[in-house]
Structure formats: structure tokens, C-alpha cells
Amino acid sequence: MSLKDFKEKNIKIGVKQCSKAIVKNEASKLYVARDAEIFVTENLIRLAEANNIEIVFVESMKELGRLSGIDVKATSVVEIL
């Protein structure tokens, strides 16, 4: 996935925002950084699995932040329908 592809999508960044989007049935895909602490992301991953949301793992939080268009690391990003 390229930065251009990612920026063209409507996204929410961070565990809280991702969780809210999944609960509201607004999410179509969840991106999770592989190097994020498991205690931060495990409940989010379970929530996505329970709601049949596709999960894509990105190599690092730095890369996920860059793809999201922010200057800081990101643990998770959700693509909104």
C-alpha cells in the first residue's frame, strides 16, 4: 500500500477511535503495527475479529503513522466505510 492510496481513504487513528468505529459498524479494515505492545492492541484485534473486520498488519508504528499522514507513530488505524 502506498501513502497516496492510504490518504485517499477515510480513516480513524488510534486504539480508542478504532474501537469506537468498529463498535458503530463503521469500519471496513483495521491496520495494526506489528511492533505495537500486545497489551495495547489485543482487545482491538479481538473486537475486529468478532465483527468480521479484515486485519492488516503493518511492519512498524512509524510506518503506520507515516502512511496515515501523521508525524508520530500509530499503533492502529481503521478504514471507514
Secondary structure, 3 states (H helix, E strand, C coil): CCHHHHHCCCEEECHHHHHHHHHCCCEEEEEEECCCCHHHHHHHHHHHHHCCCEEEEECCHHHHHHHHCCCCCCCEEEEEC
